[in-house]
Amino acid sequence: RGAMTAGGLKPWLLAAAATTAHGFSGNMNGKYSVSSRVEQDVPFNDDYAAKGHEYFDVWAPEIATTYGENFWTSQGILPLPDHIIKRFANRTIAITGYEQDQVMVDPVGQPGLHPDRDLSVPINWVYNHHYMIYMIGATSELREIVADPDDVSAHGAPTRWVATDKPGIDSRGSSIPNRQFFSEGNGGESRKSFHGYPNGYAQLLASPVAWNIMPMQIDTRRRDCGVTRDSIGNCSKFEPWMEPKQARYGRRVSRANYSGILECPCNSRYGGDPIFYPDAKTKLISHQFSAIASGVCDASKRVASAGDCFEGAASIGIHARQMRNLTISDESQVGGCFVTMQDDGTAVVTYNTAGTPPCTPA
């Protein structure tokens, strides 16, 4: 069960082998509202226990954050409960759904010791943007690899985690996966979103042994409202607090029931845009230029301003004894940025705010 101080998961399973009976219970997060196309609250049995499904609980390590902090970090390789590992050794577990919560635990530092004392963290304290969960079997492992700079799923991080076969294992011929992935982008709505599968469907996993969670959550709790169990009822209606200049794209903080922190805004210490932080130098924009001999530059690659045109022409190694810059608006000439070599060995760099004809070589 997840948390500002502890995190976790409650997978529901369809037992693959009869062993000692474990406890049955209603849903961790109460009743779910299920929709079908445009219809809301359609008749649907959302009670896992009523279907005869069993569950087990796991808790992730505690998380401690400061106001405005975006916690987006792998929680490490976490063992599944021992009775689950033993029960499904060399067998298959069928996961028919799961539930998650963010909770404060008591006593602090011992997640899972007293589940009855878990206290759900309000959504206006810490916003669960999204999370990713792996569950691995005995023949698989999690491995941190170098991320492709063009891989948008890494969100700019230098590395990312993947589940893969252990050395010497080739699971491609197996009909039962040795690893499973659970990802949710519905973040803050996740606790009251039904994550169950239709009857007869499940995520199968051979010999489950461990799990991993990578939460992305944002601390939005006003500190003048308190952050302890005793202050759970304070400031129940969300009101914005301090925000970086870049939040709301520089617009003023309104009294709306919304926090600009939810946008994960950059600031003067990290990634702040020069528009808002001209002296911070935390975001430096550089351009790379190249020339084509003829035709028209692709629309997405056209030079956007006269300044960039003149700077770019000077940087790409044009062999001219002198370069002269010129800005025009002439529909009969090439549009955008182009260079014309002169007979005297000079070059004219022209930025044309009009014009559509293609460039042709001299």
Buried (B, 14 or more C-beta within 10 A) or exposed (E): BBBBBBBBBBBBBBBBEEEEEBEEEEBBBEEBEBEEEEEEEEEEEBBBBEBEBBBBBBBBBBBEBEBBBBBBEBBEEBEBEEEBBEBBEEBBBBBBBBBBBBBBBBEEEEBBEEBEEBBBBBBBBBBBBBBBBBBBBBBBBBEEEEBEEEEEEBEEEEEBBEBBBBEEBEBEEEEEBBBBBBEBEBBBEBBBBBBBBEEEEBBBBBBBBBBBBBBBBBBBBBEEBBBEEEEBEEBEEBBBBEBBBBBBEEEEBEEEEBBBBBBBBBBBEEBBBEEBBEEBEBBEEEEEBEBEEEEBBEEEEEBEEBEBBBBBBBEEEEEBEEBEBEBEEEEEBBBBBBBBEEEEEEBBBBBBEEBEEEBEEE
